[in-house]
């Protein structure tokens, strides 16, 4: 059974989500402020009972969700789904820039949250036998261990960034549409004015630029092309 952590100061909501998720095969612990999120993740950092995923509310007491995201790389490489208030686009963008894998707006539909949790966990737990071989490249992507290297140098990427690289590398040299990437990597239909995909690609591009001036080319009106 997957084991996740929810950080949200709405205790009534977290109790409802905890019951719903448990009834659908997911064990869930809940804490109600950012400091408690950090404390819990540190406590299980080297434990077999470490969490598979963190659902993190942006607006929390003591330490807000964005500050938690800033500290997270030094604590854990856990995938993160943000909970953001409807209409707070700037928080979503900042959260994605800080390394969150996905987001869902509040008030959230438990069924949609369950679908997003399952999608992220499935991506990170895919077995070796399920992987399609990748073409030769300066990039080395170990799809089982989810390790990324370029020219033998380890590259720290989030789970979503890793999946984007796999998707682009499988179609290396071709322009991959934003709609296809959004549906197949982010597991959501591309919506007007949704910049989630662009933010993930922008983070990837910055990480790859020390090795290539334009590692991922944006083709206006069409999509993205990996040129490494």
C-alpha positions, 0 to 999 in steps of 0.5 A: 500500500502506498504511503503518503504524507499530507501537509494542510492546516485544514484538519477537517479536510485532511481527515476526509481525504485520509479516509477516502484515500485509505478506502482506495488503497493509500495509507495517509499521515497528516500534519497541519503546519510546515514545520511539522512537514519538515520534521516528519520527513527528516524523521523518516529520511533514512527509514524503510517507511519513508513516504512515497509522495507529499501532498503540500498545501501552500498556505500553512502556519509556522512555515508556508508550503513554498518555504517547505519546498525550498528546504526539501532538496536537502531533506528528501527527493520525495515527489510533491503535489501542491494544493493551491487556492483557485486563481493563485497562479503565481503560487503554482508557478513558483511551486513548480519552479521550486520543484513540485511535480504537480498541483491541484486547486482547492477545494479539491475533488478527492477523486481527482487528487487520488488520480494525480497521486496514483499517476505520480506514484506509477511514474516513479515506480515503473519497473524495468520491464515496462521501459522502452529502450532509449536512443543513444545520446549524451544523456544517460537516463536509468529508468529503473533507478531514475538517475540522470547523467549527461557526459557522465555528470550526474544531474539532479532532476525532479520526477516530472523533469525526468519523465519529460526527458524520457519523453523528449529523448524517445522522440529525439530530433522531433518536435513533440507537441505541448498537448502530447507532453501535457497529457502523457507526462503531466497526466492532464489536458493542456489548458489555455494559459496553463504554464505548468509544462513551460515551467518544467521545461524551463527548469530542465533547460537551465540544468542542461545549459551548462552542457549545451546552449540550447538543449531544448528548443521551443518551436513556436505554435508546435512544441519542444524539441530535444537537440542534445 
